[in-house]
Amino acid sequence: MKRPRYILSSRKMGIFLMIFSFLWIYTFTNYSLFRDGGQGTKESERLKAEILEKSKQYVQALAQENSQGEIAEGFSSYDLKKTMAVLLDSILLRLSKLEKKVDAAISNGTLGATLRNITQSENQNESRENQHQPKNLSQPLVLNDDAKNDYKIEKKRDMPAEPDKKNSILTARDLILEPDHTCQYRDSELVGYVHCKGKIEWMNKYWQTDPCYSHYGVDGSDCTVAIYLSEIENWCPVLPWRKGAVNNLLHDPDAVPELVVTKRCYNISEHWEYAKSTPVPIIIYYSTCMANIKTDKSGLYKLMTDEKFAWMKMRIDRMWESKWVPAAKSLASKQDLGNRMQKRILIHLGLLTKESGFKIAETAFSGGPLGELVQWTDIITSLYILGHDLTISTRTDILKNYMKSKGVTSKNCPVSGVRPLDLIYIDIVGLKQFKKVAGPLWNQFNCMLRVIDTFGTEPAFNVDSYARRAGTKSVWGKWNLVPQQFMTMFPHTPDNSFMGFVVENYSNNTKVMKKEKDMAVVYGKKGDMWLGSRKYLDIIREKFTLHATVYVNESGIESLLGVPSYVINHGLLKGDQVQDLLRRAKLFVGLGFPFEGPAPLEAIANGCVFLNPSFDPPKNSKNTDFFKGKPTLRELPSQHPYAERFIGKPYVRTININDATALRQALTDIQNTADLKPYLPHEYTTEGMLQRLHAYIEHQNFCNRRVEMWPPLSALQVKIASNGESCKDICMKHDLVCEPAFFKELNSVERIEKEGQMQCREKKVLDEIYPPSFTDNSACFIQNHHLLYSCAGGVKNQNRICPCRDYIRGQVALCKDCF
């Protein structure tokens, strides 16, 4: 039987071909995919790559045809296309370099370090003389073997082994994927940065006026402007996504918390090194040593060769072996003074410059004012003994040459690299001279300033914009510094830091001194200080023999015009002779002037009772010529408010000298009182001075707002001031002191509501000295300007939220947890 023949019709053939084609395509597709492990390149991606490659070739060809990239008048769209091609070609070249560096970093595991080196300078052999001139911030440092052995790099104990990813700088992923990093500031972020908006507006308009700005990366974009103003010049807050970056030009140890660098003395000009095992930068400090206690004054005298230091050196000689050296050893036995970085400190005494016209050094041996010389002598001595590297200037030309040697020129460009110095101790006169020398770079150095300011500068006079608006102008104010940068002779203004001085005495504080019962010494070295006090002195004469140390000039008679004839005048005495006179005297008589001088403390330290004239009304800038123009509204209730408040009876008798009855009674009480032991508050001893200054140097940092708070927050005690009451007064009522460093912790609606036990119905952000505060009708006020936080001043119908803290008896500048 024959099988039937199958004849392929055209229809069957078509169906067969369709099935075959489908199977072939399916098989080929699966083969291609599985052959590449599922990672094969899609056709669209292949075509995309080809298009990009062809486009790149096209751009490069056009760029070669029009290498100059200029657009002539009447240019065509084709000309514009060729010009754009040149720009695109440059961009492609830069991206190519970036890709290579990122690839290399990923493969070598050194991504973080490589990213910091992306823009490294080609000229790494730049001379040491130009080390502080503007240059690339990321220039790496290559150390030879000897130099490497001088460094010990160790992790901080309380830091994790790996850097915090959240705080790291931009990664390759950030650069490629371009995450949403905003460079615009919200109003809430600008609290305390009142000049930020204005600086941004100025920079947007004028960034091309100086090549300095483009050198540091400014290209007119929001991000580069914000980064420059926050990380280079510190006018604005650091952007949240940039807080891990360490780009500030003048580096300090707090800028890199992950690592600590300790080293022996070693001069080196560069400032970056990268550890091979970690991408975290290590800052190398220029000419930095460890600070060690110094007990040989010969090194100090090499810095004080000018004849203007004659009186100061005489004071140092008297106190060196008997006071300073034992005090340094005693402090070292109580506190750990090891492992301290030596600070490079510039000391400029403007009051001794020729331009000041004061002639303080020239009149020191002829009855001139000595308070400032006493304080400066003790500051310089303390800084030297604590082991810091000092440069002392008493001339403006020396100041100019010194700053020029540190890279400060007339150019606008900030000084780059490491800090050329760490601290600048200066007075108000010198401050004006320094600002002129610093010029456009003032803002870069002003955080290093420590201004020795006898009577203090209150925030209302310090902030220029506020002083103009509120009418608190002063020729000595408007510096726009952190108020705690001003350092006073007495702790009368908590907004400022208390520097103090050392009271010179040679008494044994444990023994009662034998006194001449009817002997009194009058406080007044010049005859004109005695004018108008005859009636007062006549009453004292009834019970005491009066002695004086009034300077007598060549004419003799003219110098003693205000001094009664019954006063025994010893003339101007040397320091040790004054001490001998005070050891014999029972009473030290104040005449009402000079205000807040050191002599009453010297008398008390020798067992005398100080008769302290009270003032009603209190002396201030409105009723006393001496205080007019001074940047403070402080009121003096007596000649010596410190002695009145912090010492008091039986050593201090504050009295209205115009009340004859009360005066006679006080004199009788003093005469009948048993002789007193010498008394001197610890803060006015050599050890107290060293302790306080050491704490300031180690903990006060006004250049970096991100450092740990000091005094520590554990010392904070919040008090609510009544209407019209100042924070200084409410803290004093509770035997506390106002601490301005804590104000920022209280400056929020949430904290006002908590402390005031109320709910804010209205919120206002003000440039005033009273916030944070609230009213009876639940209006809450927030401080907008961080330089206006003030312990002084009260306002009607407002209750201030006040930051108080405890203090160490005899050391009011320090809290119990401060060290």
SVG drawing of the C-alpha trace seen along z (x, -y; Angstrom):
<svg xmlns="http://www.w3.org/2000/svg" viewBox="-2 -125 71 127">
<polyline fill="none" stroke="black" stroke-width="0.4" points="0.0,0.0 1.5,-3.3 1.9,-6.1 0.2,-9.3 2.5,-12.0 2.7,-15.2 2.9,-18.2 4.0,-21.5 1.6,-24.1 2.6,-27.7 0.3,-28.2 2.0,-25.4 5.4,-26.7 4.6,-30.2 3.4,-28.8 6.6,-26.7 8.8,-29.7 7.0,-31.8 7.5,-29.1 11.1,-28.6 11.8,-32.3 10.2,-32.7 12.2,-29.8 15.4,-31.1 14.9,-34.6 13.9,-33.1 17.0,-30.8 19.4,-33.6 18.0,-36.1 18.4,-33.6 21.8,-32.6 23.0,-36.2 21.6,-37.0 22.9,-33.9 26.2,-34.1 26.9,-37.4 25.6,-36.2 22.6,-38.5 24.8,-41.5 25.1,-41.9 24.8,-45.3 21.4,-46.1 21.1,-47.2 19.9,-50.6 22.9,-51.0 25.2,-50.0 23.7,-52.5 23.9,-55.1 27.6,-54.5 28.2,-54.7 26.3,-58.0 28.3,-59.4 31.5,-58.3 30.6,-59.9 29.4,-63.0 32.7,-63.2 34.6,-62.9 32.4,-65.5 32.9,-68.0 36.7,-67.4 36.7,-68.0 34.8,-71.2 37.0,-72.3 40.1,-71.9 38.5,-73.9 37.8,-76.8 40.4,-76.4 40.2,-80.0 36.6,-79.7 35.8,-83.5 32.6,-84.7 32.9,-87.5 30.4,-90.1 27.5,-88.9 28.2,-85.3 26.0,-82.6 24.4,-79.7 27.1,-77.6 29.8,-79.8 28.0,-79.6 27.9,-75.8 31.6,-75.7 32.2,-77.9 30.1,-75.7 32.1,-72.7 35.3,-74.2 33.7,-74.5 32.3,-70.9 35.7,-69.6 37.2,-71.2 34.5,-69.6 35.0,-66.2 38.7,-66.4 38.1,-67.3 35.6,-64.5 38.0,-62.1 40.6,-63.0 38.0,-62.7 37.0,-59.3 40.6,-58.0 41.2,-59.3 37.9,-57.9 38.6,-54.5 42.1,-54.4 40.8,-55.4 38.1,-52.7 40.6,-50.0 43.2,-51.1 40.7,-51.6 41.8,-55.2 38.8,-57.0 38.6,-59.6 42.2,-60.6 42.1,-60.8 39.0,-63.0 40.9,-65.5 43.8,-65.3 41.8,-65.8 42.8,-69.4 46.3,-69.1 48.8,-71.8 51.4,-70.9 53.9,-73.1 54.8,-71.3 58.2,-72.9 57.0,-76.3 59.4,-78.2 58.9,-78.4 58.7,-82.2 55.4,-81.9 53.9,-79.2 51.1,-81.4 50.2,-82.9 47.0,-81.7 47.4,-78.2 45.5,-75.0 44.0,-73.9 44.4,-70.3 48.1,-70.3 49.5,-67.0 52.5,-66.9 55.3,-64.5 57.5,-63.9 60.9,-62.4 61.7,-59.6 63.2,-61.8 60.1,-64.1 57.8,-61.1 59.5,-59.9 58.7,-63.2 55.0,-62.5 52.9,-60.2 49.4,-59.8 46.8,-58.2 43.1,-57.7 41.1,-59.6 39.9,-57.1 36.3,-58.1 36.1,-58.1 35.0,-55.1 37.5,-53.3 35.8,-54.3 35.0,-57.9 31.3,-58.8 29.8,-58.4 27.2,-61.0 29.9,-63.7 32.3,-62.7 33.0,-64.9 31.5,-64.4 32.1,-61.0 32.4,-59.9 28.8,-58.8 27.9,-62.4 29.8,-63.8 28.3,-61.5 24.7,-61.1 24.5,-64.8 22.2,-64.4 19.9,-67.2 22.4,-69.3 20.8,-72.7 22.9,-75.7 20.2,-78.1 19.8,-79.1 16.6,-79.1 16.0,-82.1 16.2,-79.7 19.7,-78.7 20.9,-82.2 20.2,-83.0 23.5,-84.5 24.8,-85.2 23.3,-88.6 25.8,-89.5 25.4,-86.4 22.6,-87.5 24.4,-90.8 27.7,-89.0 26.0,-86.6 24.4,-89.4 27.7,-91.2 29.6,-88.1 27.0,-87.3 27.6,-90.8 31.4,-91.2 33.0,-87.8 34.9,-88.5 36.4,-91.8 39.3,-89.9 41.0,-86.7 41.2,-85.6 37.6,-84.4 38.0,-82.3 41.2,-80.9 39.2,-79.5 36.6,-78.0 34.0,-80.7 32.3,-80.7 29.2,-82.7 27.0,-79.7 25.1,-79.5 27.1,-76.6 30.6,-78.0 29.5,-81.3 28.0,-79.6 31.0,-77.3 33.5,-80.3 31.5,-82.5 31.0,-79.7 34.3,-77.7 36.8,-80.4 35.6,-83.7 33.1,-82.4 30.3,-84.9 27.7,-82.1 26.9,-78.8 28.5,-75.7 26.1,-73.9 24.6,-70.8 26.0,-68.5 29.4,-70.1 29.9,-69.8 32.4,-67.0 34.6,-69.1 37.8,-70.6 38.4,-73.4 38.9,-76.4 42.1,-78.1 43.5,-78.6 43.3,-75.1 43.0,-74.4 43.0,-71.1 39.2,-71.1 38.7,-71.0 39.5,-67.3 38.1,-65.5 38.9,-62.0 42.6,-62.3 45.1,-63.9 48.6,-64.8 51.4,-65.1 54.9,-66.0 58.2,-67.4 59.4,-70.8 59.7,-70.6 59.5,-73.5 57.5,-72.6 55.8,-74.7 53.2,-72.5 50.0,-71.6 48.4,-68.4 49.4,-64.8 47.3,-61.7 47.7,-58.5 47.8,-55.5 45.4,-53.5 42.6,-56.1 41.2,-58.8 40.8,-61.2 43.2,-64.3 45.8,-64.9 46.7,-68.5 50.3,-69.3 50.9,-72.5 53.6,-74.9 56.5,-75.3 54.4,-73.7 55.9,-72.3 54.6,-70.9 54.1,-73.5 56.2,-73.0 56.4,-75.0 59.3,-77.5 61.1,-78.6 64.1,-80.5 63.2,-84.1 66.2,-84.7 64.2,-83.6 61.5,-86.2 63.9,-89.0 65.2,-88.3 61.8,-89.4 61.8,-92.5 64.9,-94.4 63.1,-97.7 63.7,-100.3 59.9,-100.7 59.9,-97.4 62.1,-98.7 59.2,-99.0 57.7,-95.7 61.0,-93.8 61.5,-95.3 58.2,-93.9 59.0,-90.5 62.4,-90.5 60.7,-91.1 58.2,-88.3 59.9,-85.7 61.6,-83.4 59.3,-84.2 55.9,-84.1 55.9,-82.9 58.1,-79.9 56.5,-78.4 53.0,-79.1 53.8,-77.3 55.1,-74.2 52.1,-74.2 49.6,-74.4 51.4,-71.6 51.1,-69.4 47.3,-70.0 46.4,-70.0 47.7,-68.0 49.7,-70.5 51.2,-67.9 50.3,-67.1 49.5,-70.8 50.1,-72.2 52.3,-75.3 50.4,-78.3 52.0,-80.9 51.0,-84.2 51.4,-87.8 51.3,-90.4 50.9,-94.0 50.9,-96.7 49.3,-99.6 49.4,-101.7 53.2,-101.7 53.4,-102.7 54.5,-106.2 51.2,-106.7 49.2,-106.3 50.6,-109.4 50.1,-108.0 53.7,-107.9 52.7,-105.3 56.1,-103.6 57.9,-107.0 55.9,-108.2 55.9,-104.8 58.6,-106.1 57.1,-109.5 53.6,-108.9 52.0,-107.9 49.2,-105.2 50.5,-101.7 47.3,-99.6 47.7,-98.7 51.4,-98.0 50.7,-95.7 48.2,-93.7 50.2,-93.5 53.3,-92.4 51.4,-89.6 49.8,-88.5 53.1,-88.3 54.7,-86.5 51.9,-83.9 51.9,-83.2 55.7,-82.7 55.7,-80.4 52.9,-78.3 55.3,-77.5 53.9,-79.3 55.8,-80.9 55.6,-84.7 56.3,-87.6 56.0,-91.0 55.5,-94.3 55.5,-97.9 55.8,-99.5 53.5,-99.6 56.3,-99.0 57.2,-95.8 53.6,-94.8 53.4,-95.4 56.6,-93.4 55.5,-90.5 52.1,-90.2 53.8,-90.6 56.1,-87.7 53.0,-85.6 51.5,-86.3 49.3,-89.2 49.5,-91.6 47.3,-94.4 45.6,-91.8 42.1,-90.6 43.0,-86.9 42.8,-85.1 45.9,-83.6 45.9,-79.9 47.6,-76.9 48.1,-76.6 47.5,-79.4 50.4,-81.8 49.6,-82.4 47.0,-81.1 46.2,-84.0 46.7,-87.8 46.7,-89.6 46.2,-93.3 44.6,-96.4 42.0,-98.8 44.6,-101.2 46.5,-98.3 43.3,-96.9 42.9,-100.0 46.4,-99.6 46.0,-95.9 42.8,-96.4 44.6,-98.8 47.5,-96.4 45.2,-93.4 43.1,-95.4 40.8,-93.1 41.9,-90.1 40.6,-91.5 37.7,-89.0 40.1,-86.1 42.1,-87.1 39.6,-88.7 38.6,-85.5 42.1,-85.1 42.0,-88.4 42.0,-88.7 41.5,-92.3 42.7,-93.6 40.0,-96.1 40.1,-97.5 36.5,-98.5 35.0,-96.2 32.9,-96.5 29.2,-95.6 27.4,-93.9 25.2,-97.1 28.4,-99.0 30.2,-96.1 27.8,-95.5 28.1,-98.3 24.6,-98.1 22.9,-97.9 25.0,-100.8 24.0,-103.1 20.3,-102.2 20.2,-102.3 22.4,-105.3 25.1,-103.5 28.0,-104.8 31.5,-104.9 34.9,-105.6 36.1,-102.5 33.3,-100.2 31.8,-98.8 34.3,-96.0 31.8,-93.2 33.8,-90.7 32.4,-88.0 32.0,-89.9 34.0,-87.3 37.0,-88.3 37.2,-91.4 39.2,-90.7 38.7,-92.9 40.8,-93.8 38.0,-92.9 35.0,-90.5 32.5,-93.3 31.0,-92.5 30.0,-88.8 29.6,-89.4 33.4,-89.8 36.1,-87.5 37.8,-88.3 41.6,-88.4 42.7,-90.1 46.2,-90.6 48.4,-89.5 48.3,-91.4 51.9,-91.8 52.2,-91.0 54.9,-89.4 52.8,-88.7 52.3,-85.3 48.5,-84.8 48.3,-82.5 49.6,-85.0 48.0,-88.1 50.2,-91.1 51.1,-93.6 49.6,-96.9 50.0,-100.6 46.5,-101.1 46.2,-104.8 48.1,-104.6 46.2,-105.1 47.6,-105.3 45.6,-107.4 45.0,-106.0 46.1,-108.7 49.5,-109.1 48.8,-112.5 47.8,-115.7 44.8,-116.4 43.2,-113.2 42.9,-114.8 40.9,-117.8 37.5,-118.2 38.2,-115.7 39.4,-118.0 36.3,-117.6 36.4,-113.9 40.1,-113.7 39.6,-116.0 37.2,-113.5 39.6,-110.6 42.4,-112.6 40.5,-112.7 41.4,-109.0 44.2,-108.2 47.6,-109.6 47.5,-110.0 50.3,-108.9 50.6,-109.3 52.8,-108.3 52.2,-111.4 54.7,-112.0 56.5,-115.3 57.9,-117.0 60.8,-119.5 58.7,-122.4 57.4,-120.5 54.6,-122.9 52.4,-122.4 52.4,-118.6 50.9,-118.8 48.3,-121.5 45.4,-119.2 47.2,-117.4 46.5,-118.7 49.6,-119.8 49.0,-117.3 49.5,-114.3 52.9,-112.6 54.0,-112.2 56.7,-109.6 56.9,-110.5 56.7,-108.0 57.9,-104.6 59.1,-101.4 56.9,-98.4 58.7,-96.7 58.7,-100.0 54.9,-100.4 54.5,-96.9 56.4,-97.8 54.2,-100.8 51.0,-98.8 52.2,-96.1 52.3,-98.8 49.0,-100.5 45.6,-99.6 43.5,-101.5 43.7,-102.2 41.6,-105.2 39.9,-105.6 39.2,-109.0 36.6,-108.0 39.1,-107.9 40.8,-106.1 38.0,-103.6 38.7,-99.9 42.5,-100.1 44.8,-97.3 46.0,-99.2 43.0,-98.3 43.6,-94.6 47.3,-95.1 46.3,-96.8 43.8,-94.0 46.5,-91.4 48.7,-93.1 46.0,-93.0 44.5,-96.6 40.9,-97.6 39.8,-99.4 37.5,-102.4 35.5,-102.3 33.5,-105.4 30.0,-104.7 28.3,-106.6 24.7,-107.8 23.6,-107.9 26.0,-105.4 28.7,-106.6 28.1,-106.0 28.7,-107.4 25.7,-109.8 26.9,-111.6 30.7,-111.1 33.1,-112.5 35.6,-109.7 33.1,-107.1 31.8,-109.2 32.5,-107.6 33.5,-104.3 31.6,-101.3 29.6,-100.4 26.5,-101.4 27.7,-99.8 27.0,-101.7 29.5,-101.8 27.9,-101.9 31.3,-102.5 35.0,-103.2 35.7,-99.5 32.7,-97.3 34.7,-94.1 36.0,-94.7 32.5,-95.5 30.8,-92.4 33.4,-89.6 35.4,-90.5 33.2,-92.7 33.4,-93.0 35.6,-93.0 38.2,-93.8 36.0,-96.3 33.9,-99.1 31.7,-100.7 30.3,-104.0 28.8,-107.3 31.7,-109.6 29.4,-112.6 27.6,-111.2 29.8,-112.4 28.0,-110.4 28.2,-107.1 31.9,-107.8 32.9,-108.5 31.1,-105.3 32.9,-103.2 36.3,-104.6 35.7,-103.7 34.7,-100.2 37.8,-99.8 40.1,-101.1 38.5,-98.7 38.6,-95.7 41.3,-93.2 44.1,-93.1 43.2,-91.0 45.1,-88.2 46.2,-89.2 43.6,-88.2 43.9,-87.7 41.3,-86.1 42.9,-83.1 42.1,-84.7 44.6,-87.5 47.5,-85.3 50.1,-84.1 48.7,-80.6 45.2,-81.8 46.3,-83.9 48.1,-80.9 45.1,-78.6 42.6,-81.1 44.7,-81.9 45.5,-78.3 41.8,-77.5 41.1,-80.3 43.9,-79.2 42.8,-75.5 39.1,-76.0 38.1,-79.3 37.8,-79.0 36.1,-81.7 37.3,-80.6 35.4,-77.3 31.7,-77.3 31.6,-73.5 33.9,-72.9 32.7,-71.5 30.9,-74.0 32.8,-75.7 32.0,-76.2 30.3,-72.7 26.6,-72.7 26.4,-70.8 27.0,-74.2 23.9,-75.8 21.2,-77.0 18.3,-78.8 16.7,-81.7 13.8,-84.0 14.3,-87.7 11.5,-89.9 10.3,-92.8 13.1,-95.3 15.7,-93.1 19.0,-92.1 20.4,-88.6 23.4,-89.8 21.3,-90.9 19.0,-87.8 22.0,-85.5 23.7,-87.5 20.7,-87.2 21.1,-83.5 24.8,-83.7 25.5,-82.7 27.1,-84.5 25.5,-85.0 27.2,-82.9 26.7,-84.3 28.0,-81.1 24.8,-79.4 22.4,-81.9 22.2,-79.9 20.9,-76.9 18.0,-78.9 17.3,-80.8 14.2,-78.8 10.5,-78.9 10.5,-75.4 13.0,-76.4 11.2,-79.7 8.0,-77.8 9.6,-75.2 11.5,-77.6 8.7,-80.2 6.0,-77.5 3.9,-79.2 2.9,-78.9 4.0,-81.3 1.2,-82.8 3.4,-85.1 7.1,-84.7 9.4,-87.5 13.1,-87.3 14.9,-90.5 18.3,-92.1 18.2,-93.2 20.2,-92.7 17.2,-91.3 16.2,-88.0 15.5,-85.3 12.5,-86.7 8.7,-86.7 5.9,-89.0 2.8,-88.6 0.7,-88.4 2.7,-85.4 4.8,-87.1 8.1,-85.3 11.3,-87.0 14.2,-85.1 17.7,-86.5 18.8,-87.0 22.3,-88.2 24.7,-86.0 26.9,-89.0 24.0,-90.7 23.5,-88.0 23.9,-90.1 23.9,-89.6 23.5,-93.3 20.3,-95.3 16.6,-94.8 13.5,-95.9 10.0,-96.8 7.3,-94.3 9.7,-91.5 11.0,-88.6 14.4,-87.5 15.5,-83.8 18.8,-83.9 21.7,-81.4 23.4,-81.4 26.2,-79.1 28.1,-78.4 31.6,-79.5 34.6,-78.6 35.0,-80.8 38.0,-83.0 38.0,-82.1 34.8,-83.5 35.8,-83.1 35.7,-79.3 32.8,-77.0 33.2,-73.9 33.2,-71.6 35.4,-73.9 38.6,-71.8"/>
</svg>
